[in-house]
Amino acid sequence: MSKKVIIIGSGIAGISSSLKLKSYGVNSTIVDKGNFIGGRISTREVKIDSNLNYFFHGAQFFTAKTNEFKKIIREGIKRKYIKEFGNFYPRRYRGNKSMREFLLNLSKELDIQQKIKINEIRPSNNRINLLEDNKKEWKTYDGVISTLPAPQNYELLKNFPSLQETLKTGSYNACIALMFTLDQIPVDLKTHYDFYKKPGILAWMAAGSNPNVWTAHTNEKFSDLNYHKDKNFLKKEILSSIKKKFGKSNIKFHSLHIWRYAKVAKKCLGRQIDPRYPVAIAGDCLEGPNIEGAFVSGQKAADLIFDRFQKSSQNFYQT
């Protein structure tokens, strides 16, 4: 099918949409304003003793319930870019050696262009016009799937009020990620620490690609109240909590990352595709606060766009 589709966002929802469209014979281009693919499935590199190590400062792991996502994981384990994480039930997984490896392998046959920001989307007859940042020329597409967090999508899709009605029903919690290294590894060190529903400001803390590199995530209450505050204040508060856990180990601050839209607090309810135009939305805000939820929503968005194309073709030949 010779249709021109653009997907906004190179996270798991965007990649899932593109893969599904490809299975229908529809090629698409994924664009993203960031430097790397992944969205909230993020990895940051650090060199220690001439060796590259990886912080997992976004999503920490993923699980699988649907057959389609289980198939993705089985293939990743077979090809060694996915590995099991910890000893959990249901099982948890990570990218190997980094979370980004998972998406790089999953998307290697897709057309992905980074450092491109879309400023505006407008309907034009039965097609869609898009305007890129710092460019004056509009580009025309047969279909659009936007996978941005709901508040950002709401602003971008101002010309599609039915989708805005869906997007405004959802909400997110923030999360603050502090990355640090250990120069001395305690004997009793675990791979992760879960502080959910425990006193303090931390929610989770886990090693990255090896026991020297760690990421701490603050809990929802602290994050929502403080994400906009001075980074030196945040660094001091979080490091103080981390040091209580690691005792005499020498903790070296590496960096701080603030996720304004980290975890879905309330799912979006309503249409996933505009009733008139071939514009669809995807993301974990539609299916649930996890990687698989974003994956499933991307597939559904692709199904909706493809179905719209088919109906449009049928109507064309009937007139």
LUMKE-98237 format. One record per atom (N, C-alpha, C): x, y, z; atom name. Coordinates in steps of 0.2 Angstrom, whole numbers, plus 5000, padded with zeros to 4 digits. Atoms other than C-alpha are relative to their C-alpha. Layout:
% residues N
- x_y_z_atom
- X_Y_Z_CA $
...
This chain:
% residues 319
- x_y_z_atom
- 5004_4994_5000_N $
- 5000_5000_5000_CA $
- 5004_5006_5000_C $
- 4996_4994_5001_N $
- 5008_5016_4994_CA $
- 4997_5006_5004_C $
- 5002_4995_4996_N $
- 5004_5027_5009_CA $
- 5006_5003_5004_C $
- 4995_4996_4996_N $
- 5015_5040_5018_CA $
- 4998_5001_5007_C $
- 5002_4999_4993_N $
- 5014_5039_5037_CA $
- 5006_5002_5004_C $
- 4994_4998_4995_N $
- 5024_5048_5050_CA $
- 4997_4999_5007_C $
- 5001_5001_4993_N $
- 5025_5043_5068_CA $
- 5004_5004_5004_C $
- 4996_4996_4996_N $
- 5030_5055_5081_CA $
- 5001_4997_5007_C $
- 4998_5003_4994_N $
- 5040_5048_5095_CA $
- 5004_4993_4999_C $
- 4996_5006_5002_N $
- 5054_5035_5094_CA $
- 5000_4995_5007_C $
- 5000_5005_4994_N $
- 5049_5026_5111_CA $
- 4997_4993_4997_C $
- 5003_5007_5002_N $
- 5041_5008_5111_CA $
- 4994_5001_4997_C $
- 5007_4999_5003_N $
- 5024_5015_5106_CA $
- 5001_5001_4993_C $
- 4999_4998_5007_N $
- 5031_5023_5090_CA $
- 5003_4994_4996_C $
- 4997_5005_5003_N $
- 5042_5008_5086_CA $
- 4995_4994_4999_C $
- 5006_5005_5001_N $
- 5027_4996_5089_CA $
- 4996_5002_4994_C $
- 5005_4998_5006_N $
- 5016_5006_5077_CA $
- 5003_4999_4994_C $
- 4997_5001_5006_N $
- 5029_5006_5064_CA $
- 5001_4993_4998_C $
- 5000_5008_5002_N $
- 5032_4987_5065_CA $
- 4993_4997_4998_C $
- 5006_5003_5002_N $
- 5014_4984_5064_CA $
- 4998_5002_4993_C $
- 5002_4998_5007_N $
- 5011_4995_5049_CA $
- 5005_4997_4995_C $
- 4996_5003_5004_N $
- 5026_4987_5041_CA $
- 4997_4993_4998_C $
- 5003_5007_5001_N $
- 5017_4970_5043_CA $
- 4995_5000_4995_C $
- 5005_4999_5005_N $
- 5003_4977_5033_CA $
- 5003_5002_4993_C $
- 4997_4997_5006_N $
- 5015_4983_5019_CA $
- 5000_5007_5000_C $
- 5000_4993_5000_N $
- 5014_5001_5024_CA $
- 5006_5003_5004_C $
- 4993_4997_4997_N $
- 5031_5010_5027_CA $
- 4998_5007_5003_C $
- 5001_4994_4996_N $
- 5032_5024_5039_CA $
- 5007_5003_5002_C $
- 4994_4996_4997_N $
- 5045_5037_5046_CA $
- 4998_5002_5007_C $
- 5001_4998_4993_N $
- 5047_5039_5065_CA $
- 5005_5006_5001_C $
- 4996_4994_4999_N $
- 5053_5056_5070_CA $
- 5000_5002_5008_C $
- 4999_4998_4992_N $
- 5059_5062_5088_CA $
- 5004_5005_5001_C $
- 4996_4994_4999_N $
- 5066_5078_5095_CA $
- 5006_4998_5004_C $
- 4995_5002_4996_N $
- 5078_5068_5106_CA $
- 5006_4998_4996_C $
- 4994_5002_5003_N $
- 5096_5063_5102_CA $
- 5000_4992_4999_C $
- 5000_5007_5001_N $
- 5092_5044_5104_CA $
- 4993_4997_5000_C $
- 5007_5003_5000_N $
- 5078_5032_5102_CA $
- 4999_4998_5007_C $
- 5001_5003_4994_N $
- 5069_5025_5117_CA $
- 4995_5004_5005_C $
- 5004_4997_4995_N $
- 5059_5039_5126_CA $
- 5002_4999_5007_C $
- 4999_5001_4993_N $
- 5057_5034_5144_CA $
- 5004_4993_5001_C $
- 4995_5005_4999_N $
- 5067_5018_5140_CA $
- 5007_5002_4998_C $
- 4994_4996_5001_N $
- 5083_5027_5143_CA $
- 5006_4997_5003_C $
- 4994_5002_4997_N $
- 5101_5023_5145_CA $
- 5005_5006_4999_C $
- 4994_4995_5000_N $
- 5116_5034_5149_CA $
- 5007_4997_5001_C $
- 4993_5003_5000_N $
- 5134_5029_5146_CA $
- 5005_5004_5005_C $
- 4995_4997_4996_N $
- 5148_5032_5158_CA $
- 5006_4995_4999_C $
- 4994_5004_5001_N $
- 5166_5026_5156_CA $
- 5004_4999_5007_C $
- 4996_5001_4994_N $
- 5175_5018_5171_CA $
- 5005_4995_4999_C $
- 4993_5003_5002_N $
- 5193_5012_5169_CA $
- 5000_4997_4993_C $
- 5000_5001_5008_N $
- 5191_5013_5150_CA $
- 4995_4995_4998_C $
- 5005_5004_5002_N $
- 5176_5002_5150_CA $
- 4993_5004_5000_C $
- 5007_4997_5000_N $
- 5158_5008_5145_CA $
- 4995_4996_5005_C $
- 5005_5002_4996_N $
- 5145_5006_5158_CA $
- 4993_5004_4999_C $
- 5007_4997_5002_N $
- 5126_5010_5157_CA $
- 4996_5001_5006_C $
- 5005_4999_4995_N $
- 5114_5018_5169_CA $
- 4993_4999_4997_C $
- 5007_5001_5002_N $
- 5096_5013_5167_CA $
- 4996_5005_5004_C $
- 5003_4994_4996_N $
- 5089_5030_5172_CA $
- 4992_5001_4998_C $
- 5008_4999_5001_N $
- 5071_5028_5164_CA $
- 4997_4993_5003_C $
- 5003_5006_4998_N $
- 5061_5012_5164_CA $
- 5005_4995_5002_C $
- 4995_5004_4997_N $
- 5070_4999_5175_CA $
- 4999_4992_4997_C $
- 5001_5006_5003_N $
- 5062_4983_5167_CA $
- 4994_4999_4997_C $
- 5006_5001_5004_N $
- 5048_4976_5157_CA $
- 4997_4993_5002_C $
- 5004_5007_4999_N $
- 5035_4961_5159_CA $
- 4996_4999_4994_C $
- 5004_5002_5006_N $
- 5025_4952_5146_CA $
- 4994_4996_5002_C $
- 5006_5004_4999_N $
- 5007_4946_5147_CA $
- 4997_4998_4993_C $
- 5003_5001_5007_N $
- 5001_4947_5128_CA $
- 5005_4995_4996_C $
- 4996_5004_5004_N $
- 5007_4934_5116_CA $
- 5005_5003_4995_C $
- 4995_4996_5005_N $
- 5014_4947_5104_CA $
- 5006_5002_5003_C $
- 4994_4998_4997_N $
- 5025_4954_5117_CA $
- 5004_4995_5003_C $
- 4996_5006_4998_N $
- 5030_4937_5124_CA $
- 5005_4998_4994_C $
- 4996_5002_5006_N $
- 5036_4933_5106_CA $
- 5006_5005_4999_C $
- 4995_4995_5000_N $
- 5046_4949_5106_CA $
- 5006_4998_5005_C $
- 4995_5002_4995_N $
- 5055_4944_5122_CA $
- 5003_4994_4999_C $
- 4997_5007_5001_N $
- 5058_4926_5117_CA $
- 5005_5001_4994_C $
- 4995_4999_5005_N $
- 5067_4932_5101_CA $
- 5006_5004_5003_C $
- 4994_4996_4997_N $
- 5077_4945_5111_CA $
- 5004_4996_5004_C $
- 4996_5004_4996_N $
- 5083_4932_5123_CA $
- 5004_4995_4996_C $
- 4997_5005_5005_N $
- 5087_4920_5109_CA $
- 5006_5004_4997_C $
- 4994_4996_5003_N $
- 5098_4934_5101_CA $
- 5004_5004_5005_C $
- 4996_4997_4994_N $
- 5104_4940_5118_CA $
- 5000_5007_5000_C $
- 5000_4993_4999_N $
- 5099_4958_5117_CA $
- 4994_5001_5006_C $
- 5004_5000_4994_N $
- 5086_4954_5131_CA $
- 5002_4995_5005_C $
- 4999_5005_4995_N $
- 5089_4945_5148_CA $
- 4995_5001_5005_C $
- 5005_5000_4994_N $
- 5079_4941_5163_CA $
- 5004_5004_5005_C $
- 4997_4996_4994_N $
- 5081_4953_5178_CA $
- 4997_4997_5006_C $
- 5002_5002_4993_N $
- 5081_4947_5196_CA $
- 4996_4993_5000_C $
- 5004_5007_4999_N $
- 5070_4932_5202_CA $
- 4993_5002_5002_C $
- 5007_4997_4999_N $
- 5052_4939_5200_CA $
- 4995_4995_4997_C $
- 5006_5003_5004_N $
- 5035_4932_5196_CA $
- 4995_5005_5001_C $
- 4998_5002_5007_N $
- 5029_4937_5184_CA $
- 5007_5002_4999_C $
- 4993_4999_5002_N $
- 5046_4937_5176_CA $
- 5001_5007_4997_C $
- 4998_4993_5002_N $
- 5055_4954_5173_CA $
- 5006_4999_4995_C $
- 4994_5000_5005_N $
- 5067_4958_5159_CA $
- 5003_5007_4999_C $
- 4996_4994_5001_N $
- 5080_4971_5154_CA $
- 5003_4999_4993_C $
- 4996_5001_5006_N $
- 5089_4975_5138_CA $
- 5007_4998_5002_C $
- 4993_5002_4998_N $
- 5107_4968_5137_CA $
- 5005_5002_4994_C $
- 4997_4998_4994_N $
- 5119_4977_5139_CA $
- 4996_5006_5003_C $
- 5003_4994_4998_N $
- 5108_4992_5140_CA $
- 4993_4999_4998_C $
- 5007_5000_5002_N $
- 5089_4995_5139_CA $
- 4999_5003_4992_C $
- 5000_4998_5007_N $
- 5093_5004_5122_CA $
- 5001_4995_4995_C $
- 4999_5006_5004_N $
- 5099_4988_5115_CA $
- 4994_4996_4998_C $
- 5006_5003_5001_N $
- 5082_4981_5116_CA $
- 4996_5004_4994_C $
- 5003_4996_5005_N $
- 5075_4995_5105_CA $
- 5004_5000_4994_C $
- 4996_5000_5006_N $
- 5089_4996_5093_CA $
- 5000_4994_4996_C $
- 5001_5006_5003_N $
- 5087_4978_5089_CA $
- 4993_4999_4997_C $
- 5007_5000_5002_N $
- 5069_4979_5088_CA $
- 4998_5004_4994_C $
- 5002_4995_5005_N $
- 5069_4994_5076_CA $
- 5005_5000_4994_C $
- 4995_4999_5005_N $
- 5084_4991_5065_CA $
- 4998_5000_4993_C $
- 5002_5000_5007_N $
- 5074_4989_5049_CA $
- 4995_5006_4999_C $
- 5004_4994_5000_N $
- 5064_5005_5053_CA $
- 5003_5006_4998_C $
- 4997_4994_5002_N $
- 5066_5022_5046_CA $
- 4999_5005_5006_C $
- 5000_4996_4994_N $
- 5070_5033_5062_CA $
- 5004_5006_4999_C $
- 4997_4994_5000_N $
- 5075_5051_5062_CA $
- 5000_5004_5006_C $
- 5000_4997_4994_N $
- 5081_5059_5078_CA $
- 5001_5008_4999_C $
- 4998_4993_5000_N $
- 5083_5078_5082_CA $
- 4995_5004_4995_C $
- 5006_4997_5004_N $
- 5066_5082_5073_CA $
- 4994_5001_5004_C $
- 5006_4999_4996_N $
- 5053_5091_5082_CA $
- 4994_5003_4996_C $
- 5006_4998_5004_N $
- 5035_5093_5075_CA $
- 4997_5006_5004_C $
- 5003_4994_4997_N $
- 5028_5110_5079_CA $
- 4992_5001_5000_C $
- 5008_4999_5001_N $
- 5010_5109_5072_CA $
- 4998_4995_4995_C $
- 5004_5005_5005_N $
- 4998_5097_5063_CA $
- 4994_5003_4998_C $
- 5006_4998_5003_N $
- 4984_5102_5052_CA $
- 4997_4996_4995_C $
- 5003_5004_5005_N $
- 4971_5093_5042_CA $
- 5000_5004_4994_C $
- 5000_4997_5007_N $
- 4971_5096_5023_CA $
- 4996_4995_4996_C $
- 5004_5005_5004_N $
- 4956_5087_5014_CA $
- 5000_4994_5004_C $
- 5000_5006_4997_N $
- 4959_5069_5018_CA $
- 5007_4998_5002_C $
- 4993_5001_4998_N $
- 4978_5071_5022_CA $
- 5002_5005_5005_C $
- 4998_4996_4994_N $
- 4988_5079_5036_CA $
- 5006_5004_4998_C $
- 4994_4996_5001_N $
- 5001_5093_5035_CA $
- 5003_5001_5007_C $
- 4996_4999_4994_N $
- 5015_5094_5047_CA $
- 5005_5005_4999_C $
- 4995_4995_5000_N $
- 5027_5108_5051_CA $
- 5005_4999_5005_C $
- 4995_5002_4996_N $
- 5044_5104_5058_CA $
- 5003_5007_5003_C $
- 4997_4994_4997_N $
- 5053_5116_5070_CA $
- 5006_5003_4996_C $
- 4995_4996_5004_N $
- 5064_5129_5062_CA $
- 4999_4999_4992_C $
- 5001_5001_5007_N $
- 5057_5125_5045_CA $
- 4993_5004_4998_C $
- 5006_4997_5002_N $
- 5044_5135_5035_CA $
- 4996_4996_4995_C $
- 5003_5004_5005_N $
- 5039_5122_5023_CA $
- 4996_4994_5003_C $
- 5004_5005_4998_N $
- 5024_5111_5027_CA $
- 5001_4993_4996_C $
- 5000_5006_5004_N $
- 5025_5092_5023_CA $
- 4993_4996_5001_C $
- 5006_5003_5000_N $
- 5010_5082_5019_CA $
- 5001_4992_5000_C $
- 5000_5007_4998_N $
- 5006_5064_5025_CA $
- 4993_4997_4999_C $
- 5007_5003_5001_N $
- 4992_5051_5022_CA $
- 4998_4998_5007_C $
- 5002_5002_4993_N $
- 4992_5047_5041_CA $
- 5005_5002_5005_C $
- 4995_4998_4994_N $
- 5000_5052_5058_CA $
- 4998_4996_5006_C $
- 5001_5003_4993_N $
- 5002_5043_5074_CA $
- 5005_5004_5005_C $
- 4996_4997_4995_N $
- 5008_5053_5089_CA $
- 5000_4997_5006_C $
- 4999_5004_4994_N $
- 5015_5045_5104_CA $
- 5003_5004_5006_C $
- 4997_4995_4994_N $
- 5020_5060_5115_CA $
- 4996_4998_5006_C $
- 5004_5000_4994_N $
- 5014_5060_5133_CA $
- 4994_5004_4999_C $
- 5007_4997_5002_N $
- 4996_5065_5134_CA $
- 5000_5008_5001_C $
- 5000_4992_5000_N $
- 4999_5084_5140_CA $
- 5003_5003_4994_C $
- 4997_4997_5005_N $
- 5011_5087_5126_CA $
- 4996_4998_4993_C $
- 5004_5001_5006_N $
- 5000_5078_5113_CA $
- 4994_5004_5000_C $
- 5005_4996_5000_N $
- 4986_5088_5119_CA $
- 5001_5007_4996_C $
- 4998_4994_5003_N $
- 4995_5104_5114_CA $
- 5001_4999_4992_C $
- 4998_5001_5007_N $
- 5001_5097_5097_CA $
- 4994_4999_4996_C $
- 5006_5002_5004_N $
- 4984_5091_5092_CA $
- 4994_5004_5001_C $
- 5006_4995_4998_N $
- 4974_5107_5095_CA $
- 4995_5000_4994_C $
- 5005_5000_5005_N $
- 4966_5105_5078_CA $
- 4996_4994_4999_C $
- 5004_5006_5000_N $
- 4959_5088_5082_CA $
- 4997_4999_5007_C $
- 5003_5000_4993_N $
- 4947_5091_5097_CA $
- 4997_4994_5003_C $
- 5003_5006_4997_N $
- 4940_5074_5098_CA $
- 5006_4996_5003_C $
- 4994_5003_4997_N $
- 4958_5067_5102_CA $
- 5002_5004_5006_C $
- 4999_4996_4994_N $
- 4960_5081_5114_CA $
- 4996_4998_5006_C $
- 5004_5003_4995_N $
- 4945_5075_5123_CA $
- 5002_4994_5004_C $
- 4997_5006_4997_N $
- 4953_5059_5126_CA $
- 5006_5001_5004_C $
- 4994_4998_4996_N $
- 4970_5066_5131_CA $
- 4999_5003_5006_C $
- 5000_4997_4994_N $
- 4964_5077_5144_CA $
- 4997_4996_5006_C $
- 5003_5004_4995_N $
- 4956_5063_5154_CA $
- 5006_4996_5004_C $
- 4994_5004_4997_N $
- 4974_5056_5158_CA $
- 5004_5005_5005_C $
- 4995_4997_4996_N $
- 4987_5061_5171_CA $
- 5006_4996_5001_C $
- 4993_5004_4999_N $
- 5005_5057_5176_CA $
- 5003_5002_5007_C $
- 4996_4998_4994_N $
- 5016_5057_5191_CA $
- 5007_5001_4997_C $
- 4993_4999_5002_N $
- 5034_5064_5189_CA $
- 5004_4995_5004_C $
- 4995_5004_4997_N $
- 5050_5055_5194_CA $
- 5006_5003_4999_C $
- 4993_4997_5000_N $
- 5067_5061_5198_CA $
- 5005_4994_5001_C $
- 4995_5006_5000_N $
- 5082_5049_5194_CA $
- 5006_5003_5001_C $
- 4993_4998_4998_N $
- 5099_5052_5202_CA $
- 5004_4994_4998_C $
- 4995_5005_5002_N $
- 5113_5042_5194_CA $
- 5007_5001_5004_C $
- 4994_4999_4996_N $
- 5128_5038_5204_CA $
- 5004_4993_5000_C $
- 4996_5006_5001_N $
- 5143_5026_5205_CA $
- 5003_4998_5007_C $
- 4997_5002_4994_N $
- 5151_5016_5219_CA $
- 5007_4998_4999_C $
- 4993_5002_5001_N $
- 5170_5014_5220_CA $
- 5002_4994_5005_C $
- 4999_5006_4996_N $
- 5168_5000_5233_CA $
- 4994_4997_5001_C $
- 5006_5004_5000_N $
- 5155_4987_5232_CA $
- 4999_4996_5006_C $
- 5001_5004_4993_N $
- 5148_4981_5249_CA $
- 4999_4993_4998_C $
- 5001_5008_5000_N $
- 5148_4962_5252_CA $
- 4993_4998_4999_C $
- 5007_5002_5000_N $
- 5130_4961_5254_CA $
- 4995_5004_4995_C $
- 5003_4995_5005_N $
- 5125_4972_5239_CA $
- 4995_4995_4996_C $
- 5005_5003_5004_N $
- 5109_4967_5230_CA $
- 5000_5003_4993_C $
- 5000_4997_5007_N $
- 5105_4971_5212_CA $
- 4995_5006_5000_C $
- 5005_4995_5000_N $
- 5090_4982_5217_CA $
- 4997_5000_5007_C $
- 5004_4999_4993_N $
- 5080_4989_5232_CA $
- 4994_5003_4998_C $
- 5006_4997_5002_N $
- 5062_4992_5231_CA $
- 4997_5003_5007_C $
- 5002_4996_4994_N $
- 5056_5006_5243_CA $
- 4992_5001_5000_C $
- 5007_4998_5001_N $
- 5038_5006_5237_CA $
- 4996_4999_5007_C $
- 5004_5000_4993_N $
- 5026_5010_5252_CA $
- 5004_5000_5006_C $
- 4995_5000_4994_N $
- 5041_5012_5263_CA $
- 5001_5008_5002_C $
- 4999_4993_4998_N $
- 5045_5029_5273_CA $
- 5006_5002_4996_C $
- 4994_4997_5004_N $
- 5057_5041_5264_CA $
- 4998_5003_4994_C $
- 5001_4997_5007_N $
- 5058_5049_5247_CA $
- 5002_4995_4994_C $
- 4998_5005_5006_N $
- 5065_5034_5237_CA $
- 4994_4995_4999_C $
- 5005_5005_5002_N $
- 5054_5022_5227_CA $
- 5004_4994_4998_C $
- 4997_5006_5003_N $
- 5067_5011_5219_CA $
- 5007_5002_4999_C $
- 4993_4999_5001_N $
- 5086_5009_5217_CA $
- 5003_4994_4997_C $
- 4997_5006_5003_N $
- 5095_4997_5206_CA $
- 5006_5002_4996_C $
- 4994_4999_5004_N $
- 5111_4994_5197_CA $
- 4999_5000_4993_C $
- 5000_5000_5007_N $
- 5114_4996_5179_CA $
- 5003_4994_4997_C $
- 4997_5006_5003_N $
- 5125_4986_5168_CA $
- 5005_4996_5004_C $
- 4996_5003_4995_N $
- 5136_4982_5183_CA $
- 4999_5003_5007_C $
- 5002_4997_4993_N $
- 5136_4984_5202_CA $
- 5003_5006_5001_C $
- 4997_4993_4998_N $
- 5146_5000_5201_CA $
- 4996_5006_4998_C $
- 5004_4995_5002_N $
- 5133_5010_5192_CA $
- 4993_4999_5002_C $
- 5007_5001_4997_N $
- 5116_5014_5200_CA $
- 4996_5006_4998_C $
- 5005_4995_5001_N $
- 5100_5024_5198_CA $
- 4995_4999_5006_C $
- 5005_4999_4995_N $
- 5089_5030_5212_CA $
- 4994_5004_4997_C $
- 5006_4996_5002_N $
- 5071_5035_5208_CA $
- 4996_5002_5006_C $
- 5004_4997_4994_N $
- 5061_5046_5220_CA $
- 4993_4998_4999_C $
- 5007_5002_5001_N $
- 5043_5041_5224_CA $
- 4996_5006_4998_C $
- 5004_4996_5004_N $
- 5028_5049_5217_CA $
- 4998_5007_5004_C $
- 5002_4994_4996_N $
- 5024_5061_5232_CA $
- 5006_5005_5000_C $
- 4994_4996_5000_N $
- 5042_5068_5233_CA $
- 5001_5003_4993_C $
- 4999_4998_5006_N $
- 5043_5069_5214_CA $
- 4995_5006_4997_C $
- 5005_4995_5002_N $
- 5027_5078_5211_CA $
- 5000_5007_5003_C $
- 5000_4994_4996_N $
- 5030_5091_5224_CA $
- 5007_5004_4999_C $
- 4994_4997_5000_N $
- 5048_5094_5220_CA $
- 5004_5000_4993_C $
- 4997_5000_5007_N $
- 5052_5091_5201_CA $
- 5002_5006_4997_C $
- 4999_4994_5003_N $
- 5052_5109_5197_CA $
- 5006_5004_5004_C $
- 4996_4996_4996_N $
- 5064_5114_5211_CA $
- 5008_5000_4998_C $
- 4993_5000_5002_N $
- 5083_5118_5211_CA $
- 5003_4993_5000_C $
- 4997_5007_5000_N $
- 5093_5103_5206_CA $
- 5005_4999_5005_C $
- 4996_5001_4995_N $
- 5106_5106_5219_CA $
- 4996_4998_5006_C $
- 5005_5003_4995_N $
- 5092_5104_5232_CA $
- 4998_4993_4999_C $
- 5002_5007_5001_N $
- 5086_5088_5224_CA $
- 5006_4996_5001_C $
- 4994_5005_4999_N $
- 5104_5081_5223_CA $
- 5001_4999_5007_C $
- 4998_5000_4993_N $
- 5107_5085_5241_CA $
- 4995_4995_5004_C $
- 5005_5004_4997_N $
- 5090_5077_5247_CA $
- 5001_4993_4998_C $
- 5000_5007_5003_N $
- 5092_5061_5236_CA $
- 5006_4997_5003_C $
- 4994_5003_4998_N $
- 5110_5058_5240_CA $
- 5000_4998_5008_C $
- 5001_5002_4992_N $
- 5106_5059_5259_CA $
- 4997_4994_5001_C $
- 5003_5007_4999_N $
- 5094_5045_5257_CA $
- 5003_4994_4997_C $
- 4996_5005_5003_N $
- 5105_5035_5246_CA $
- 5006_4998_5005_C $
- 4995_5001_4995_N $
- 5119_5036_5259_CA $
- 4998_4996_5006_C $
- 5003_5004_4995_N $
- 5108_5029_5272_CA $
- 5000_4992_4999_C $
- 5001_5007_5002_N $
- 5107_5013_5262_CA $
- 5007_4997_4999_C $
- 4993_5003_5002_N $
- 5126_5011_5257_CA $
- 5005_5001_5005_C $
- 4995_5000_4994_N $
- 5134_5016_5273_CA $
- 5007_5003_4998_C $
- 4993_4998_5001_N $
- 5153_5018_5271_CA $
- 5002_5000_4993_C $
- 4997_5000_5007_N $
- 5154_5016_5252_CA $
- 5000_5007_4998_C $
- 4999_4993_5003_N $
- 5160_5031_5243_CA $
- 4996_5001_4994_C $
- 5005_4999_5006_N $
- 5146_5037_5232_CA $
- 5002_5006_4996_C $
- 4998_4994_5004_N $
- 5150_5048_5218_CA $
- 4994_5002_4995_C $
- 5006_4997_5004_N $
- 5136_5059_5210_CA $
- 5002_5000_4993_C $
- 4999_4999_5007_N $
- 5135_5057_5191_CA $
- 4996_5005_4997_C $
- 5005_4995_5003_N $
- 5119_5066_5185_CA $
- 4993_4999_5003_C $
- 5007_5000_4998_N $
- 5101_5070_5188_CA $
- 4996_5001_4994_C $
- 5004_4999_5006_N $
- 5087_5068_5176_CA $
- 4993_5000_5003_C $
- 5007_4999_4998_N $
- 5069_5074_5179_CA $
- 4995_4998_4995_C $
- 5005_5003_5004_N $
- 5055_5064_5171_CA $
- 4993_5004_5002_C $
- 5006_4997_4998_N $
- 5040_5076_5171_CA $
- 4994_4995_4999_C $
- 5006_5004_5001_N $
- 5028_5063_5164_CA $
- 5003_4993_5000_C $
- 4996_5006_4999_N $
- 5036_5047_5171_CA $
- 4995_4994_5000_C $
- 5005_5005_4999_N $
- 5021_5036_5176_CA $
- 4993_5002_4999_C $
- 5007_4998_5001_N $
- 5003_5036_5171_CA $
- 4997_4999_5007_C $
- 5004_5000_4994_N $
- 4992_5040_5186_CA $
- 4993_4998_4998_C $
- 5007_5002_5002_N $
- 4976_5039_5177_CA $
- 5000_5000_4992_C $
- 5000_5001_5008_N $
- 4973_5032_5159_CA $
- 4996_5004_4997_C $
- 5004_4996_5004_N $
- 4966_5042_5145_CA $
- 4994_4995_4998_C $
- 5006_5004_5002_N $
- 4948_5036_5140_CA $
- 4997_5004_4994_C $
- 5003_4997_5006_N $
- 4940_5040_5123_CA $
- 5003_4997_4994_C $
- 4998_5002_5006_N $
- 4944_5039_5105_CA $
- 5008_5000_4999_C $
- 4993_5001_5001_N $
- 4961_5033_5099_CA $
- 5002_5003_4993_C $
- 4999_4997_5007_N $
- 4959_5040_5081_CA $
- 4994_5005_4999_C $
- 5004_4995_5001_N $
- 4951_5055_5075_CA $
- 4994_4998_4995_C $
- 5006_5003_5004_N $
- 4933_5052_5068_CA $
- 5000_5001_4992_C $
- 5000_4998_5007_N $
- 4937_5061_5051_CA $
- 5007_4999_4997_C $
- 4994_5000_5003_N $
- 4955_5062_5049_CA $
- 5005_4994_5002_C $
- 4996_5006_4998_N $
- 4969_5048_5049_CA $
- 5006_5002_5005_C $
- 4995_4998_4994_N $
- 4977_5054_5065_CA $
- 4998_4996_5006_C $
- 5001_5004_4994_N $
- 4979_5042_5079_CA $
- 5005_5002_5006_C $
- 4996_4999_4995_N $
- 4987_5043_5096_CA $
- 5002_4993_5004_C $
- 4998_5006_4997_N $
- 4997_5030_5106_CA $
- 5004_5001_5006_C $
- 4995_4998_4994_N $
- 5007_5028_5122_CA $
- 4997_4996_5006_C $
- 5003_5003_4994_N $
- 5005_5020_5139_CA $
- 4995_5003_5004_C $
- 5005_4997_4997_N $
- 4993_5033_5144_CA $
- 4993_4997_4998_C $
- 5006_5003_5003_N $
- 4980_5023_5134_CA $
- 4999_4993_5002_C $
- 5000_5007_4999_N $
- 4984_5005_5139_CA $
- 5003_4998_5007_C $
- 4997_5001_4993_N $
- 4993_5006_5156_CA $
- 5007_5002_5001_C $
- 4994_4997_4998_N $
- 5008_5012_5165_CA $
- 5006_4995_5000_C $
- 4995_5004_5001_N $
- 5021_5000_5158_CA $
- 5002_5000_4993_C $
- 4997_5001_5006_N $
- 5032_4996_5143_CA $
- 4995_4996_4995_C $
- 5004_5004_5004_N $
- 5020_4983_5137_CA $
- 4994_5003_4998_C $
- 5006_4995_5001_N $
- 5005_4995_5138_CA $
- 5001_5004_4994_C $
- 4998_4995_5005_N $
- 5014_5007_5127_CA $
- 5001_4996_4993_C $
- 5000_5004_5006_N $
- 5018_4993_5114_CA $
- 4993_4998_4998_C $
- 5007_5002_5002_N $
- 5000_4987_5114_CA $
- 4996_5006_4997_C $
- 5003_4994_5003_N $
- 4994_5005_5111_CA $
- 5002_5001_4993_C $
- 4997_4999_5006_N $
- 5006_5007_5097_CA $
- 4997_4995_4994_C $
- 5003_5005_5005_N $
- 4999_4991_5088_CA $
- 4993_5002_4998_C $
- 5007_4998_5001_N $
- 4981_4997_5090_CA $
- 5000_5006_4996_C $
- 5000_4994_5004_N $
- 4985_5014_5083_CA $
- 5001_4998_4993_C $
- 4998_5002_5007_N $
- 4993_5006_5068_CA $
- 4994_4996_4997_C $
- 5006_5003_5002_N $
- 4978_4995_5066_CA $
- 4994_5005_4998_C $
- 5005_4995_5002_N $
- 4966_5010_5066_CA $
- 5002_5004_4994_C $
- 4998_4997_5006_N $
- 4976_5019_5053_CA $
- 4999_4996_4994_C $
- 5001_5005_5006_N $
- 4977_5004_5042_CA $
- 4993_4999_4998_C $
- 5008_5001_5001_N $
- 4958_5001_5044_CA $
- 4997_5006_4996_C $
- 5003_4994_5003_N $
- 4955_5019_5039_CA $
- 5002_5001_4993_C $
- 4998_5000_5007_N $
- 4966_5018_5024_CA $
- 4996_4995_4995_C $
- 5004_5005_5004_N $
- 4956_5002_5018_CA $
- 4993_5003_4999_C $
- 5007_4997_5001_N $
- 4939_5011_5021_CA $
- 5000_5005_4995_C $
- 5000_4994_5005_N $
- 4945_5026_5011_CA $
- 5001_4997_4993_C $
- 4999_5003_5006_N $
- 4951_5015_4997_CA $
- 4993_4997_4997_C $
- 5007_5003_5002_N $
- 4934_5006_4996_CA $
- 4995_5005_4998_C $
- 5004_4995_5002_N $
- 4925_5022_4996_CA $
- 5002_5003_4994_C $
- 4997_4998_5006_N $
- 4936_5028_4982_CA $
- 4997_4996_4994_C $
- 5002_5005_5006_N $
- 4932_5013_4971_CA $
- 4992_5000_4999_C $
- 5007_5000_5001_N $
- 4913_5014_4975_CA $
- 4997_5006_4997_C $
- 5003_4994_5002_N $
- 4911_5032_4970_CA $
- 5001_5001_4992_C $
